[in-house]
């Protein structure tokens, strides 16, 4: 009897063990849950180009001002003006000179003491003009008082390696003023003729004519300095009575 009971218990134990193993095997045979993987990198052809966003800031533009020419000394108290496009002393309705005026042109003309505003006097013996007042202005009113010095150009005493003192006067000018016929015979000047500028203190600056030529009113280059030259430039309108050109006389310092 006991033997039967022991055998039965053994059989039951074996059966239980078999069921347990089956369960475990069954569990192991089930597929493992999938683990989320990183998305595969897409091909480079499908990637959008990288775009960087920057703050909305206006770019700073560096403005480079032209360097001042060390060879040109700025005139004191000179007012800024637009760049000149034509040479001064342009006019087309002057009154032609009378016989009496032409006779006076051939005689020596001595001008009085320099009036207020004149910075120097101009003397050209070959033209018979002595101490013509030179005004440091290019206005019409200044031009009527004698000869004008272009304020943007050199003065005889400018502290520069070279100078071009640019003076302009009327060929005919206004009657009853010192501008009348002041440069009427300017075309008669020849190489070697003397030109003298004298400041208000009486110091003289002497020049000799070196060249005479004709330019267009737009040839403002004649007002510029020439390297290595210390000169005065005289200018008036030509020819009479058309006045569509400019007569230029240059004299170098001696």
PETANOR-V414350 format. One line per field, one symbol per residue. ss: DSSP state (@ for helix, = for strand, . for the rest). psi: psi as a letter, one per 30 degrees, with the letter a starting at -180 (. if undefined). Layout:
BEGIN
ss->???
psi->???
END
This chain:
BEGIN
ss->.@@@@@@@@@@@@@@@@@@@@@@@@@@@@..............@@@....................................................@@@@@@@@..==.......=======@@@.=======....@@@@...===.............======.................@@@.....======....=============...@@@@......=========......=========.
psi->eeeeeeeeeeeeeeeeeeeeeeeeeeeffkkkkkkklkkkkllffgkkkkkkklkjkkkkkjjjkkkkjffkkkkkgkkkllkkfllahklghlkkkleeeeeeeflkjklalklkfkflkkkjeffgkkhkkjkilgleeeffgckkkjfflllfgkilelljjjkklkedakkglffjgehegfffklkfkkkkkklffgkkjklkkfkklkllffiffffllkkgkjlkkkkllllkgehglkkkkkkkk.
END
